[in-house]
Amino acid sequence: MKILAVSDVVLPQLQDAKYLERTFADVNLIISCGDMPPGYLDFLSSILNVPLFFVRGNHDGNYKPMHPGGDNLHMRVVNYGEFSFAGIEGSVRYNNGPVQFTEREMRLNVLRLMPALLMARRRGKGVDVMVTHNPPQGIHDIPDDHAHRGFEAYLRLMRWARPRYLIHGHIDTWDRRKVTQTVYENTTVININPYHVLDLADESGTP
């Protein structure tokens, strides 16, 4: 299964229907890691004629009246084809805006989701892709910038649930020297901002 994962930045080339059809004809699923306009996600899903999974980012407070046409993964485990997906929305709380969490609140989110994640493991196979907006603590985050610090709770999640991948956005990648792929325990963590093609039959994925 090939996944087109997007976050944070609307790219002009991904607003070109012919470019999408030519470049991503073999994509089976779109995943948004947050901070994406609903209309943009609907366009991608419609042109490629594939399902959409998403989590909200800290700039997605307008999703309640303007919901994209897809499945919200927040606090859920969803199976699609042979693979399973789970998600947690939001960023570190840095002001009074929506879709933000303190570390304590995120620990509670992880604890609430954990039974479903562990159930997936007991059925013989853990979650293939964990979808978040914020990165884990110490992995692709910016420790000196409070709004872009990672969640320690995600490290616990990876140790306990052992998802195959954790994909996130929130951290820009304009500096090509930035590390965007890291292995933690049994999980490959990928910063997909602004987009990344992940092939679940290929352990590496392709940018």
C-alpha positions in Angstrom: 0.0 0.0 0.0 1.3 3.4 -0.9 0.4 6.4 1.2 0.6 10.1 0.3 1.1 11.9 3.7 0.8 15.7 3.9 1.0 18.4 6.5 1.4 22.1 7.3 2.2 23.5 3.8 -0.1 23.7 0.7 2.2 23.0 -2.2 1.3 24.5 -5.6 2.2 21.3 -7.5 -0.2 19.3 -5.4 -3.0 21.7 -6.4 -2.5 20.7 -10.1 -4.8 17.8 -11.0 -2.7 16.6 -13.9 0.4 16.6 -11.8 -1.3 14.6 -9.1 -2.7 12.1 -11.5 0.7 11.7 -13.2 2.9 11.6 -10.1 0.7 9.7 -7.6 -1.4 7.4 -9.7 -0.4 4.4 -7.6 -1.2 6.0 -4.2 -3.9 4.0 -2.3 -4.5 6.3 0.7 -4.0 10.0 1.8 -3.1 10.8 5.4 -3.0 14.3 6.8 -0.8 14.9 9.8 -2.5 18.3 10.4 -2.6 22.0 9.7 -4.2 21.4 6.3 -7.2 23.2 4.8 -10.2 20.9 4.5 -10.7 21.9 0.9 -7.1 21.0 0.0 -7.5 17.6 1.5 -10.9 17.0 -0.3 -9.2 18.0 -3.6 -6.4 15.5 -3.1 -8.7 12.7 -2.2 -11.1 13.5 -5.0 -8.5 13.8 -7.8 -6.7 10.6 -6.7 -10.0 8.9 -5.8 -8.7 7.3 -2.6 -9.7 7.5 1.0 -8.5 10.2 3.4 -7.4 9.7 7.0 -6.4 12.7 9.1 -5.6 14.2 12.5 -6.0 17.9 13.3 -3.1 20.2 13.9 -3.0 23.2 16.2 -4.2 25.4 13.3 -7.2 23.3 12.5 -9.8 24.7 14.9 -12.1 25.4 11.9 -12.5 21.6 11.2 -15.8 21.5 13.3 -17.9 23.6 10.9 -15.7 22.7 7.8 -14.9 19.0 8.2 -12.8 17.4 5.4 -14.4 14.4 3.7 -12.4 11.7 5.4 -12.0 9.7 8.6 -10.6 11.4 11.7 -8.1 9.0 13.4 -7.9 10.9 16.7 -8.1 8.4 19.5 -9.0 5.6 17.2 -7.6 2.5 15.6 -8.8 2.0 12.0 -8.2 -0.9 9.7 -7.9 -0.4 5.9 -7.0 -3.3 3.7 -4.3 -5.4 5.4 -3.0 -2.5 7.5 -4.0 -0.6 10.7 -3.8 3.1 11.5 -4.2 5.1 14.7 -3.9 8.8 15.5 -3.7 11.5 18.1 -4.3 15.2 17.2 -2.7 18.4 18.4 0.5 20.1 19.5 2.1 21.1 22.7 0.0 23.8 24.5 1.7 27.2 24.0 -1.3 29.6 24.1 -5.0 29.4 24.5 -5.6 28.2 21.0 -7.5 25.0 20.0 -6.1 21.5 19.5 -3.3 22.0 22.0 -2.3 19.8 25.0 -0.1 19.9 28.0 2.2 17.0 28.5 -0.1 15.7 31.2 -3.1 15.9 28.9 -1.2 14.0 26.2 -0.2 11.3 28.7 -3.9 10.8 29.4 -4.7 10.6 25.7 -2.0 8.0 25.2 -3.4 6.0 28.2 -6.9 6.2 26.8 -5.8 4.9 23.4 -3.5 2.3 24.7 -6.1 -0.5 25.2 -7.0 -0.4 21.5 -3.3 -0.3 20.5 -2.5 -3.3 22.7 -5.6 -5.1 21.5 -4.2 -4.8 17.9 -1.0 -6.3 19.1 -2.8 -9.2 20.8 -4.6 -10.0 17.6 -1.2 -10.8 16.1 -0.1 -7.5 14.6 0.4 -4.1 16.0 -0.6 -0.8 14.4 1.2 -0.2 11.2 1.1 3.6 11.2 0.6 5.9 14.1 -0.4 9.4 12.9 0.3 12.5 15.0 0.8 16.2 14.3 3.4 16.8 17.0 6.7 14.9 17.1 7.9 12.8 20.0 10.2 14.4 22.5 13.8 14.5 21.3 13.0 13.3 17.8 12.8 16.0 15.1 11.5 18.5 17.6 12.9 22.0 18.6 13.5 21.9 22.3 14.3 25.6 22.6 11.0 26.5 21.0 8.1 25.7 23.3 5.5 25.6 20.6 7.6 22.9 18.7 8.7 20.7 21.6 8.0 17.0 21.3 5.7 15.0 23.6 7.4 12.6 26.0 4.2 10.6 26.0 4.8 9.5 22.4 8.0 7.8 23.5 6.0 5.7 26.0 3.5 5.0 23.3 6.2 3.7 21.0 7.8 1.6 23.7 4.5 0.0 24.7 2.5 -0.3 21.4 5.5 -0.7 19.0 3.8 0.8 15.9 5.8 0.1 12.7 5.8 3.8 11.8 5.0 7.1 13.6 4.5 9.9 11.1 4.1 13.5 12.1 4.2 17.1 10.8 4.5 20.5 12.7 8.3 20.9 12.2 9.4 22.6 9.0 11.9 20.9 6.7 13.1 23.7 4.5 16.6 23.2 5.8 17.5 20.0 3.9 20.1 19.2 6.6 17.4 18.5 9.1 17.0 14.8 10.1 13.5 13.7 9.0 13.7 9.9 9.7 14.7 8.3 12.9 14.4 4.8 14.3 13.2 4.6 18.0 13.0 1.2 19.6 10.9 -0.7 16.9 9.3 2.3 15.3 10.5 4.4 12.3 9.6 8.0 13.0 9.2 10.2 9.9 8.6 14.0 9.7 6.5 14.0 6.6 6.2 17.9 6.3 5.2 19.0 3.7 4.7 15.6 2.0 6.1 12.1 1.9 5.2 8.9 0.0 5.3 5.9 2.3 5.2 2.4 0.9 4.1 -0.1 3.5 5.7 -2.8 1.5 9.0 -0.9 1.6 10.6 -0.5 5.0 12.2 2.8 4.0 9.4 4.8 2.3 10.3 7.3 -0.4 10.4 11.1 0.0 
